[in-house]
Amino acid sequence: MEQWHTFEYEGTSGERCDVAITLELSRMPEFAELSRAKVQALIEREGVAYDGKIIPRSQKNLRPGMVIEVNLKLLRELLRPPAPEHIEPVDLPLTFHHVDEHLAVVEKPAGISVHPSVTEDGLTLTAALLHHFGQLSDAGGADRPGIVHRLDKETSGLLVVARDNQTHAALSRQFAGRLVEKEYAALCLDRPEHDSGRIESPIERHPRHRQKMWSGGGGRSAQSEYRLREMWGPLALLDVAIFTGRTHQIRVHLLEVGCAILGDDKYGGGRNGALRKFLRDGRDSGASRQWRTAWPEADTRRRLLELLESYTGIFLHARRLAFQHPVTKQALSIESRNPEAWTRLNEMC
């Protein structure tokens, strides 16, 4: 049975259909990373109708009030990646905070993807987990053994992994029901105006920069709370709790309170670029005067720059997970220390 998504175009006259469809569907979690190329392929496959008529090529003269229908079943077929026939286990040292016959809580290093993708098919967390356990749940698909939730490649910290499908389903229900407590540590380039706060701006795919999210329009509801834990010289260490799990949620929400995360060039590129420039040449160039106060010595700036450039992620760490064990019903609350690189950085502040 075919499934169609219907919407009325409300934009300006002359808009390209592929642009309008991409923007419309990217508001749906399933199609959050939809590209125009895939929409164009859908149009070529006669998967789009305008005012009830199938159009086999991109329409370039949309006008307000036009009714657009999109064949979601066909789009899913176009988007479905070929499942890997086999994930080759990789011997990567991992830190486990809890292991039993049903689940494990593992610490993901920064710079490693959780599971294979079109661009990542070698060193992934799933490959390392398969080396350690041999077999995990397959409820999430052949390319995501054991994976119940995920972290960005650049983020480090705690992940719970299911070892069987029954546990996988039970954990998934807890995440869907927002019963899992998730707390992060974020090291930011600036101190927020208020030492604590709640951010509730909805998040959606950026209309122009498709690899980014933003809170400048509509989108799905998102809730985060932050609290200043301490200052590391000019850097602010924040504790952040999230009550929803939107893509890049913390990175987007902290920007609203003026806190770019250290190392995050995608969302805080200007501020991070200014810091690296200061560390290289020692000149403010409009940067924070606190940097010169904190790092007046050239040798300290050199060592700090080397640390930042060698770190494989951003300074965002999933530090705490709390949930109910699906089998034993035990309340688990697991915490992780910040990565060793953070400690070395703190010593330079």
Secondary structure, 3 states (H helix, E strand, C coil): CCCEEEEECCCCCCCCHHHHHHHHHCCCHHHCCCCHHHHHHHHHCCCEEECCEECCCCCCCCCCCCEEEEEHHHHHHHHCCCCCCCCCCCCCCCEEEEECCCEEEEEECCCCECCCCCCCCCCEHHHHHHHHHCCCCCCCCCCCCCECCCCCCCCEEEEEEECCHHHHHHHHHHHHCCCCEEEEEEEECCCCCCCEEEECCCEEECCCCCCCEECCCCCECCCEEEEEEEEECCEEEEEEEECCCCCCHHHHHHHHCCCCECCCHHHHHHHHHHHHHHHHHCCCCCCCHHHHHHCCCHHHHHHHHHHHHHCCCCCEEEEEEEEECCCCCCEEEEECCCCHHHHHHHHCC
